[in-house]
């Protein structure tokens, strides 16, 4: 395995699976993953409708709690599927992109009601659009019940709407604010609080209904704020169509392309995104009207993407890389991995805030966080006593294995100690 191959398996993937044959043409391997259909979409999986029906059933029957909870049943089932796919996928670049966009458009279990639909949200609003236009993903995300629940748009009422005036209810600006601040143009575009309020007015009426059959997204004209709204100098009329038009405009704004280009380069290349690399990805987005497949492939062509690995794997990336490298069989059915990831500081789908999990080494490199990884790996390596640490090192890191780490492995007092040294080494921690 040459250096370029080793880099690609880590920088753009989830780490090599055991001793699987590495691709002979890295560029073709990466492109093929995005040109082929997402394999997960052809596999079984719960739908948003099933999740909403479970939430509806649980709301209607207060006794359905704990192990009897239909929401918990769907959540656990989908979490197992999600983890299993991370550990076994043959399309790791695509999975990295799915995770990136799910984090960009965070829906968190901090709002417990989304539990039954958080994985269907990723499946239906994120996955189908990873290789399509950004604006298509934006539209799907903003209409999905998980996002509408998480950011409270179902509780947003136009002050001058029929319901707003009768019940004295007003705006909830959460969805509009996060869409502007995080998902699209960012504050660098110069939007004001008046723009946030106007955009929140545009989005009034975008809601969910749990009492109807089937439950799901609904547009409520009687809570929509009447009149034309001005968002960043653009006029948007009334009705659901105004929200669609506003998202189309925001999703193709130059500041949006700069934002997502910067985040993509930060995630895949360096904590401090090289300006030239950002400019190249931004140019592709602009020229292709937001084609995410084209932008993702441009990432793999950046000269900076083939420099030495300097980023730090987050807890989920790290744990997945360890399990793929060692091939340790884990008890996924009892959700042991989610509990372990929580112990490492990154519980699945539970980002603390709408801006998602951080993406720089400084956020994950604290001494306590690193010690947690070492403790976790040491407990895990009790199950690797029959493995040759140097064989695992060669398979997982190849030429990226440093002479210092190789020497430490050879001098270790036991196979378990040697494996721990490998999996906690600086080069294994990086991506």
Secondary structure, DSSP 8 states (H G I E B T S, - for coil): --HHHHHHHHHSSS---TT----S-HHHHHHHHHHS--GGGGS----HHHHHHHHHHHHH-TT--GGG-HHHHHHHHHHHHHHHHHHH-S-HHHHHHHHHHHHHT---TTSGGGGGTHHHHIIIIIGGGTTSBHHHHHHHHHHSHHHHHHTTGGG---TTSHHHHHHT-----HHHHHIIIIISS-GGG---HHHHHHHHHHHTTEEEESSSSS-EEEE-GGGS--S-EEETTEEE-SSHHHHHHHHHHHHT-HHHHHHHHHHHHHHHT-SS--HHHHHHHHHHHHHTTSBHHHHHHHHHH-GGGGS----B--HHHHHHHHHHHH-----GGGTHHHHHHHHTT--TT--SSTT-S--SGGGT--HHHHHHHHHHHHHHGGG-TTS-HHHHHHHHHGGGS-HHHHHHHHH-SSHHHHHHHHHTSHHHHB-
